[in-house]
Amino acid sequence: MSKALEQTKPRGAQVDRRSFLKAVGGGALALPWLACSGAKAPGGSVIVIGAGLSGITTALLLEERGIDVTVVEARDRVGGRVWTMDDVPGKPDAGGPVLGASYERLLKIAKALGAPIQPMKSFETSELVYVNGQSVIAADWASSAANKLQGGERQILPGLLVGYYTGQNLTLEDGYAWTAAKHADLDMPLDAFLRRQGASPEALRLMDVASNNNGLSTTSALWALREAQRRRDTKVRGMMESPGGNSRLPEKFAAAITGPIHKNSPVTKISSGQAGVEVACAGGAVYKADYCVITVPFSVLRGIAVDPPFEGAQKEAVEQVPYTAITQYFLLPKKPFWDEDRLPPMMWTDTPVERIFPQRDPDGRLMSLTCWIDGANAIRLDAMPEPDQIAFVLTELARIRPSTGGNLEVARIVSWAREPYSRGAYSNYLPGQVTRLKPVMAKPWHRLHFAGEHTAFTSPGMEGALESGERVTDELVARMSA
Ligand SMILES: Cc1cc2nc3c(=O)[nH]c(=O)nc-3n(C[C@H](O)[C@H](O)[C@H](O)COP(=O)(O)OP(=O)(O)OC[C@H]3O[C@@H](n4cnc5c(N)ncnc54)[C@H](O)[C@@H]3O)c2cc1C
């Protein structure tokens, strides 16, 4: 079966592809940075749904293995949840801001394609902690009257408490262990686990504020323990950045794909038949191929018609795995309020505005700030009209930090839970779901295969997206070669 449409590729893309091949070893059979075997498939075609990092990587790897690829993308841009706010001063990243220096796959493919990545410059020397109605500099936290924590936890900044408790007596052996049946007893509510680890009521309250999930009681402890395992076992430390924003990475990767990338093409129906797959888009276009790789988050897939419909635990996963709600307010300072009150611009608070991250230019000048809110607070704000959200955020900030009053304006709001092609920032799991659902989430369904951050095992975030691309490529090449 052949692809529905042919495409032309600009010359720059061919140059990118040549340098990619050279850098990875000169040809399709030499991919030293991949876990896959490198064997070529005997031809065939695949539709990849989604041009996020996982979709783009899958397309690149499949092409390397001799497979025709068509990418279908709903948005007018590639990158998905990697999204630089190019119109906000300082170009903050709304999605995927932190590249770990341990992201081996990402760093190698970026190098191969000539996408620059450099160690992240950190200009923040301190943080303002606003807890129990008082402002405290991070260095003074342990001895502050605002600190109502108990015993050893008093030394730990609120934002580091989850890591402190999940890192103690960690029993997960390796990157796969969090999904192993032998650890099913840890597939319990995260708050109950943290309590068992010795967390005080105040520590539990603070950990529930900006937890990167939708709430400690509705999140599996295994979700957090996976992070702890990775932190423990990661040899390479540090953070990297892509100059000009992380969106430059998927843009560069996508330019090396030979097959077409159909943007502005939201998929509405995916059918898997005896002889191949059909993918129908909102605009009426229908694409056909031998197989399909679905990379869209399950939070989005649950709104796409799939034939034959999913069954059993996989159906439950598609319909029910939760995604973290995150809403961000990109703020422009009218004047340097941090000079006025002589406090650090970076903030961690136990209020509904949660966290503030400064965005600086390469010389360290503060260009904008991101108010980053997750979980229940984000869901509450998402339900309000935008002018009310803005008024709430600015009023709350002025209350806890008077120098911001009248000195901030909101340049942009991004609600990941409301983004129609994300429906949340990243997958997390209800208690019990890791053991029951994780092992079947990426299982091929007829001619449909799966990639995406939610299908990765050992790596989180962006690196997980690439891990999933590697795995699905191996899976398809083996199937197409059989
Ligand atoms: C706020 C936030 C903070 C994050 N922080 C970090 C971080 O610091 N470090 C880190 O490593 N990771 C971070 N992540 C996670 C990281 O961005 C993702 O794990 C990764 O980018 C996911 O890639 P993906 O390809 O799996 O999914 P996506 O990027 O979501 O790709 C899926 C693609 O499918 C497309 N799509 C959706 N629906 C359809 C449809 N109907 N038809 C066609 N196409 C469709 C989407 O537009 C998208 O391009 C963060 C994410 C968010 C949102």
The ligand as an SDF file (V2000), in Angstrom:
LIG
                    3D

 53 58  0  0  0  0  0  0  0  0999 V2000
    3.9120   22.2600   31.0940 C   0  0  0  0  0  0  0  0  0  0  0  0
    4.8200   21.1320   30.7170 C   0  0  0  0  0  0  0  0  0  0  0  0
    6.0550   21.0100   31.3180 C   0  0  0  0  0  0  0  0  0  0  0  0
    6.9150   19.9840   30.9620 C   0  0  0  0  0  0  0  0  0  0  0  0
    8.1620   19.9520   31.4890 N   0  0  0  0  0  0  0  0  0  0  0  0
    9.0600   19.0590   30.9990 C   0  0  0  0  0  0  0  0  0  0  0  0
   10.4210   19.1600   31.3360 C   0  0  0  0  0  0  0  0  0  0  0  0
   10.8410   20.0840   32.0220 O   0  0  0  0  0  0  0  0  0  0  0  0
   11.2720   18.2050   30.8580 N   0  0  0  0  0  0  0  0  0  0  0  0
   10.8390   17.1960   30.0580 C   0  0  0  0  0  0  0  0  0  0  0  0
   11.6420   16.3580   29.6500 O   0  0  0  0  0  0  0  0  0  0  0  0
    9.5570   17.1160   29.6890 N   0  0  0  0  0  0  0  0  0  0  0  0
    8.6590   18.0290   30.1250 C   0  0  0  0  0  0  0  0  0  0  0  0
    7.3660   17.9930   29.7260 N   0  0  0  0  0  0  0  0  0  0  0  0
    6.9110   16.8230   28.9710 C   0  0  0  0  0  0  0  0  0  0  0  0
    7.3450   16.8250   27.5190 C   0  0  0  0  0  0  0  0  0  0  0  0
    7.0700   18.0660   26.9470 O   0  0  0  0  0  0  0  0  0  0  0  0
    6.5570   15.7250   26.8390 C   0  0  0  0  0  0  0  0  0  0  0  0
    6.7240   14.5090   27.5420 O   0  0  0  0  0  0  0  0  0  0  0  0
    6.9530   15.4410   25.4100 C   0  0  0  0  0  0  0  0  0  0  0  0
    7.1340   16.6210   24.6840 O   0  0  0  0  0  0  0  0  0  0  0  0
    5.8470   14.5900   24.8110 C   0  0  0  0  0  0  0  0  0  0  0  0
    6.1040   14.3080   23.4690 O   0  0  0  0  0  0  0  0  0  0  0  0
    5.1010   13.3470   22.7140 P   0  0  0  0  0  0  0  0  0  0  0  0
    5.5430   13.2680   21.3300 O   0  0  0  0  0  0  0  0  0  0  0  0
    4.9180   12.1170   23.4930 O   0  0  0  0  0  0  0  0  0  0  0  0
    3.6760   14.0800   22.8050 O   0  0  0  0  0  0  0  0  0  0  0  0
    3.2160   15.4530   22.1590 P   0  0  0  0  0  0  0  0  0  0  0  0
    4.2950   16.4360   22.1770 O   0  0  0  0  0  0  0  0  0  0  0  0
    1.9400   15.8090   22.8300 O   0  0  0  0  0  0  0  0  0  0  0  0
    2.9310   15.0530   20.6560 O   0  0  0  0  0  0  0  0  0  0  0  0
    1.6890   14.5900   20.2090 C   0  0  0  0  0  0  0  0  0  0  0  0
    1.3450   15.3320   18.9290 C   0  0  0  0  0  0  0  0  0  0  0  0
    0.0780   14.8580   18.4850 O   0  0  0  0  0  0  0  0  0  0  0  0
   -0.6380   15.9540   17.9620 C   0  0  0  0  0  0  0  0  0  0  0  0
   -2.0510   15.6440   17.9800 N   0  0  0  0  0  0  0  0  0  0  0  0
   -2.8980   15.6290   19.0200 C   0  0  0  0  0  0  0  0  0  0  0  0
   -4.1280   15.3070   18.6240 N   0  0  0  0  0  0  0  0  0  0  0  0
   -4.0610   15.0790   17.3000 C   0  0  0  0  0  0  0  0  0  0  0  0
   -5.0140   14.7070   16.3260 C   0  0  0  0  0  0  0  0  0  0  0  0
   -6.3070   14.5140   16.6200 N   0  0  0  0  0  0  0  0  0  0  0  0
   -4.6040   14.5770   15.0440 N   0  0  0  0  0  0  0  0  0  0  0  0
   -3.3000   14.7700   14.7040 C   0  0  0  0  0  0  0  0  0  0  0  0
   -2.3640   15.1350   15.5960 N   0  0  0  0  0  0  0  0  0  0  0  0
   -2.7370   15.2860   16.8810 C   0  0  0  0  0  0  0  0  0  0  0  0
   -0.2750   17.0990   18.8960 C   0  0  0  0  0  0  0  0  0  0  0  0
   -0.5400   18.3520   18.3170 O   0  0  0  0  0  0  0  0  0  0  0  0
    1.1990   16.8370   19.1260 C   0  0  0  0  0  0  0  0  0  0  0  0
    2.0040   17.5140   18.1910 O   0  0  0  0  0  0  0  0  0  0  0  0
    6.4990   19.0220   30.0170 C   0  0  0  0  0  0  0  0  0  0  0  0
    5.2490   19.1430   29.4030 C   0  0  0  0  0  0  0  0  0  0  0  0
    4.4290   20.1950   29.7360 C   0  0  0  0  0  0  0  0  0  0  0  0
    3.1230   20.3530   29.0270 C   0  0  0  0  0  0  0  0  0  0  0  0
  1  2  1  0
  2  3  1  0
  2 52  2  0
  3  4  2  0
  4  5  1  0
  4 50  1  0
  5  6  2  0
  6  7  1  0
  6 13  1  0
  7  8  2  0
  7  9  1  0
  9 10  1  0
 10 11  2  0
 10 12  1  0
 12 13  2  0
 13 14  1  0
 14 15  1  0
 14 50  1  0
 15 16  1  0
 16 17  1  0
 16 18  1  0
 18 19  1  0
 18 20  1  0
 20 21  1  0
 20 22  1  0
 22 23  1  0
 23 24  1  0
 24 25  2  0
 24 26  1  0
 24 27  1  0
 27 28  1  0
 28 29  2  0
 28 30  1  0
 28 31  1  0
 31 32  1  0
 32 33  1  0
 33 34  1  0
 33 48  1  0
 34 35  1  0
 35 36  1  0
 35 46  1  0
 36 37  1  0
 36 45  1  0
 37 38  2  0
 38 39  1  0
 39 40  1  0
 39 45  2  0
 40 41  1  0
 40 42  2  0
 42 43  1  0
 43 44  2  0
 44 45  1  0
 46 47  1  0
 46 48  1  0
 48 49  1  0
 50 51  2  0
 51 52  1  0
 52 53  1  0
M  END
$$$$
